[in-house]
Amino acid sequence: MKALKFIPILLMALALFSCEKGKNIEKNVKQTGWKAPIAADYEYNMTYITKVSFKKDVINKNTNTEVAAFCGNECRGWCKLDGDGGAYLAIYSNSFSGEAIEIRVYDSEKKRIYSNCNTFVFESNGSAGSINEVIRCY
């Protein structure tokens, strides 16, 4: 019976770390227009770390893949993958905590933007994700 209590939590966790094929995908995007925010425009920051996969069990290492953090429609953090497939973002805010942050991924080969790949609440000097976390966009 106790195990049943954890099923909704498990389902929520899977939804947060997965960009399901056909859901939240914008196709035929030649350029995102995303760019790193100017740190001096913000009072607070946090970090986010992840890896990206477009195929099952394959970490994407394309250095043209973009990962961005948004608060609403405002880009608050941006980077391209490093050569090992890691994404390391500094995320900025003028609120100490409480803002909803959404992670989006751009697949430069297929020209697709995957939205709602992960969401979390901004916390000054906090961190989210890990080098072992993989955003699955398939």
N, C-alpha and C positions, 0 to 999 in steps of 0.2 A: 504494500500500500504506500509506503514512504517513497518508493521509486516513482510512482505515478505523479507525485508532487513536482518532480524535477523535469517531467516531459515538457511542460510549457516553457520552462527556462531554457531547455536544450533547443527547442524550436525557435525561440527568439534569438539565441546565439547563432544558429545556423543562418537565419535570415540576415543578421547583421554582417556576416562575413561572406556573403555570396551574392553575386550579381547574376541572377538567373538569365539564361538565354531567352531573348524575346521580351524581357521585362526591364524597363528603365534603360533602354538602349536608344541612342540617337545615332542614326546611320548617315553615311556620306558626308562626314565632317572633314574638310581638308585641313583646317587649322582651328585650334581651340581659342586662341586669343588669350589664354590664361597666362598670367605672369606673376612672379613673386611679388607680394606686397612690400611696401617700403616700411621697414621695421620702425623707423623714427615716427611714423604716423600712429603708432600704437603704444599703449602703456604696458601691456602684459603679453606673455608668450607661453607656449607649451610645445612639446614635441610629439610627433607621430612617426612610427616606424612600421613598415610592412613590406611584403613582397607581393607580386602580381602573377596570376596564372590565367592564360587564355585557353589552355588545353589541360585536361586532367593529368595530374601528377607531373606537370612540366612548369618550372619557374621561368617566367619571361625575363630575358636579359637584354631585350632591345632597348638601347639607351635613348631612343626617341619616344618611348612610352612615357606619358605624363601622369602624375598623380597630383590631385589638388584637393584642398580643404576649403569648403564653402560655409558661410553663415548666410543663409538666404541665397541671394544671387551674388554676393560679394566674395571674391577669392581672398582667403585669409592665409593661405599657404600653398606653395607649389614647388614641384621638383620633377626632374626626369630620373628614371631608374639609373642606378650605377651599373657597372659592368657585371656585377654579381647578382643583379636583380633586386637590389635593395632600394627602398624609397625612404628618404629621411627628410621629413618636413618640419620646419619651424612654423607654428600657427600663431597668429596674432589676434589680439582683441583689446578693446578699451574697457571691457568689463572684467572684473576680477574672476568671475565664474558665472556659470549658468547658461551661456549661449549654446544652442544646438549646432554642432559641426557635422557636416556631411562630406564624405569622401567620394570623389569622382575619379574615374580612370579613363584615359584616352589611349586607344589602340591605334597607333599610327599606321600599322600595316593594313588593317581592315577599315580604317577611317571611322571608328566608332567611339562614342562616349558612353561609358557605363556609369549611371548615377545611383545614388543610395547604396554604394558598396559597403559602407560602414557609417555608423552615426555614433556620436558620443557627445558628452557635455564638456565644454571648455572649462579648464581649471588652471589658473595661473601657476606657472612653474610645474605643471603636471606633465604626465606623459601618457600616451595611449598607444596601443599596438605593441608589437615586438618583432624582432627579426625572424621569429618562428611563425608569425601570423602570415597567412596567405589569403589575399583577396582573390576569390574564384570568379572569373568572368566567362563562364561557359554554361 
